[in-house]
Amino acid sequence: MRRYVTVDVFTDRRYAGNPLAVVLDAEGLSDDQMQAIATEFNYSETTFVLPPADRAHSARVRIYTPTTEVPFAGHPNVGTAVVLAREWVAAGQALPERFVFEEAAGLVPVALWQHGAEVTGAELTAPAPLACTATVTAAEAAECLALSPDEVVVTTHAPTVASVGLAFLIVEVASREALARSHGDLAVHQRVLKPVHAEGVYAYVRAKGQTDLDARMFAPLDKVPEDPATGSATVAALALLATLASTAVPAPGPAAPPERRSRR
């Protein structure tokens, strides 16, 4: 018997935000068993908590979508940290200021937020600096979003595959109306995204003169038609925009952003 907890991340209400299943005591499960469990939950991600390889770290965490294991993700780290912290408190263990999770993409530090004795949230630092590895055409990006090419904005940046541990195609669109009409298409994503090794498409719109983004993320390759909130893609997009704001447009290749954090 394996213990598990389901939580809603990036929200303060049940049945909102982004759901996550956290499988505790996952030691001994095979890769196939983890994948089968994640497929059964059918959330955008399920995490499996294992003993760390290095005792200086808090845990080894493996992350699965309904179809595959991914090296890093945003809301799974936030949710897993809160679940694990509450487990430690219930067991009478002292909490550190932050956990350090071992993941396929590298070490992920996760600072804990507390209100009195209660753990209320967490803030992660991505395991890798920004890497921009490829671009696609406006027509290809538009096809991925079921839009017309003139609804894809290329003045700030070309549709760019960006990663801070997990790669997404980052696309700016022309309007909220276009964003609202967007959706992913499995056949198109297989043709366009697989060759550039992108997990999904993160589409955003930003009003002129404003910094806030409206965004959506589609990942039909992972059997995730739309993810309610995608920390890893948001961090990659913000790192890309921050880099563009401070330097010339980067060619594909690594570039360290000033900030790469995701909060609950």
C-alpha positions in Angstrom: 0.0 0.0 0.0 1.3 3.5 -1.0 0.3 6.7 0.7 -0.7 9.6 -1.5 -2.1 13.1 -1.2 -3.9 15.2 -3.8 -3.6 19.0 -3.6 -4.6 22.0 -5.6 -1.7 24.4 -6.3 -1.7 28.1 -7.2 -4.9 28.7 -5.4 -6.4 29.1 -1.9 -9.6 27.2 -2.7 -10.3 23.5 -3.1 -11.0 22.3 -6.7 -9.4 25.3 -8.2 -5.8 26.0 -9.4 -3.8 23.1 -10.8 -4.3 19.6 -9.2 -1.4 17.4 -8.3 -1.1 13.9 -6.9 1.9 13.3 -4.6 2.8 9.7 -4.0 4.7 9.3 -0.7 7.0 6.4 0.1 7.5 5.6 -3.6 10.7 3.6 -3.0 10.5 0.3 -4.8 8.1 1.4 -7.6 9.3 0.6 -11.1 9.3 3.2 -13.9 6.3 1.4 -15.5 4.4 1.4 -12.2 5.0 5.1 -11.7 3.8 5.8 -15.2 0.7 3.6 -14.7 -0.2 5.4 -11.5 0.3 8.8 -13.1 -1.9 7.7 -16.0 -4.6 6.5 -13.6 -4.6 9.9 -11.7 -4.7 11.6 -15.1 -3.6 15.0 -13.6 -1.2 17.1 -15.6 1.5 15.8 -13.2 2.0 13.3 -10.5 5.1 13.3 -8.3 6.8 10.4 -6.6 8.9 11.1 -3.4 11.9 8.9 -2.9 15.0 9.0 -0.6 17.7 11.3 -1.8 20.9 10.0 -3.3 22.7 12.6 -1.2 21.6 12.8 2.5 22.3 16.6 2.4 19.2 16.9 0.2 15.6 16.6 1.2 14.2 14.0 -1.3 14.5 12.7 -4.8 11.4 13.7 -6.7 10.2 12.1 -10.0 7.5 13.8 -12.0 5.2 12.1 -14.5 2.5 13.4 -16.9 -0.2 11.0 -18.0 2.2 9.8 -20.8 5.8 10.4 -19.8 8.3 11.4 -17.1 9.5 15.0 -17.3 12.8 16.3 -15.8 11.2 19.3 -14.0 7.9 21.1 -13.6 6.7 24.1 -11.6 3.5 23.4 -9.7 4.5 19.8 -8.8 7.5 21.1 -6.9 5.4 23.7 -5.0 2.7 21.1 -4.2 5.2 18.4 -3.2 7.1 20.8 -0.9 3.9 21.8 0.9 2.8 18.1 1.2 6.2 17.0 2.4 6.5 19.9 4.9 3.1 19.0 6.4 4.1 15.4 6.7 7.3 16.4 8.5 5.3 18.7 10.9 2.9 15.9 11.6 5.8 13.6 12.4 7.4 16.1 14.8 10.3 16.8 12.5 11.9 20.3 12.4 11.5 22.0 9.1 14.4 23.6 7.2 13.9 27.0 5.6 13.9 25.3 2.3 13.9 21.8 0.8 16.3 20.7 -1.9 14.9 18.2 -4.3 16.9 16.0 -6.6 15.3 15.9 -10.1 16.3 14.8 -13.5 17.0 18.4 -14.5 19.1 19.1 -11.5 18.7 20.3 -7.9 15.6 22.3 -7.2 15.6 24.5 -4.0 12.2 25.2 -2.7 11.7 27.8 0.1 8.8 27.1 2.5 6.3 29.8 3.4 4.8 29.5 6.9 2.1 31.4 8.7 2.7 30.6 12.4 3.1 26.8 12.6 1.2 26.2 9.3 3.0 25.7 5.9 1.0 27.8 3.5 3.0 27.7 0.3 6.4 27.5 -1.3 8.7 29.3 -3.8 11.1 27.4 -6.1 14.2 28.3 -7.9 14.5 26.5 -11.3 17.3 24.0 -11.7 18.8 25.6 -14.9 19.4 29.0 -16.4 17.4 30.0 -19.4 18.2 28.1 -22.6 16.7 29.2 -25.9 17.3 26.2 -28.2 15.2 26.7 -31.3 12.7 28.9 -33.1 9.8 28.1 -35.4 8.0 30.3 -37.9 5.0 32.4 -37.1 2.9 30.2 -39.4 4.0 27.0 -37.5 3.3 28.7 -34.1 -0.1 29.8 -35.3 -0.9 26.3 -36.5 0.0 25.0 -33.1 -2.6 27.3 -31.5 -5.3 27.1 -34.3 -4.8 30.8 -35.1 -3.9 32.6 -38.3 -0.2 33.7 -38.8 -1.1 37.4 -38.4 -2.3 36.7 -34.9 1.2 35.7 -33.8 3.4 38.6 -32.7 7.1 38.4 -33.7 8.3 42.0 -32.9 9.4 41.1 -29.4 10.8 37.7 -30.2 10.2 34.9 -32.7 8.2 31.9 -31.4 11.0 30.5 -29.3 11.7 27.1 -27.6 12.8 28.2 -24.1 13.6 26.2 -21.0 14.7 26.5 -17.4 14.5 22.7 -17.0 11.6 21.8 -19.3 11.2 23.2 -22.8 8.2 25.0 -24.1 7.4 26.9 -27.3 6.8 30.5 -26.1 4.5 32.4 -28.4 3.2 36.0 -28.1 -0.3 36.5 -29.6 -1.9 39.6 -30.7 -5.0 39.9 -28.5 -6.9 38.4 -25.6 -9.6 37.4 -28.1 -7.0 35.4 -30.1 -5.7 33.8 -26.8 -9.3 32.8 -25.9 -9.8 31.1 -29.3 -6.5 29.2 -29.0 -6.3 25.5 -28.6 -3.8 22.7 -29.2 -3.9 20.1 -31.9 -2.2 16.8 -31.3 -1.2 16.1 -34.9 0.2 19.6 -35.4 2.1 19.4 -32.1 3.6 16.1 -33.2 4.8 17.6 -36.4 6.0 21.0 -35.1 7.0 20.4 -31.5 8.6 17.0 -31.4 11.4 17.9 -33.8 12.3 20.9 -31.5 11.8 18.9 -28.3 9.2 21.2 -26.8 6.7 19.9 -24.2 3.9 22.2 -25.2 3.0 25.7 -26.3 2.8 28.6 -23.9 0.8 31.4 -25.5 0.6 34.8 -23.9 -0.6 38.3 -24.5 0.6 41.5 -22.9 -1.2 44.9 -23.2 1.0 47.7 -24.4 2.9 49.3 -21.6 1.9 46.6 -19.1 4.0 43.9 -17.5 1.2 41.4 -16.6 0.6 38.5 -18.9 -2.5 36.6 -19.8 -1.4 33.1 -20.7 -2.5 29.6 -21.6 -0.5 26.4 -22.0 -1.4 23.5 -24.3 0.3 20.1 -24.1 -1.7 17.5 -26.0 1.5 15.4 -26.5 1.2 14.7 -22.8 -2.5 14.2 -22.9 -2.9 17.6 -21.3 -5.3 19.6 -23.5 -4.7 22.6 -21.4 -2.8 23.0 -18.1 -4.6 25.3 -15.6 -1.4 26.9 -14.5 2.1 26.1 -15.6 4.9 27.3 -13.4 7.8 25.9 -15.5 6.5 27.5 -18.7 5.8 30.8 -17.0 9.2 30.9 -15.5 10.8 30.2 -18.9 8.7 32.9 -20.6 9.5 35.5 -17.9 13.2 34.6 -18.1 13.1 35.1 -21.8 11.3 38.4 -21.6 13.6 39.6 -18.8 16.6 38.7 -20.9 15.2 40.4 -24.0 14.5 43.5 -21.9 18.1 43.8 -20.8 20.0 42.6 -23.9 19.8 42.2 -27.6 17.6 39.3 -28.9 19.6 36.2 -28.0 20.5 33.6 -30.5 19.6 30.0 -29.6 21.8 29.1 -26.6 22.0 29.5 -22.8 21.5 32.8 -21.2 21.1 33.4 -17.5 18.1 35.4 -16.4 18.0 37.7 -13.4 15.1 35.7 -11.8 13.7 32.3 -12.4 11.2 31.6 -9.6 7.7 30.2 -9.3 5.4 30.8 -6.4 2.2 29.3 -5.1 
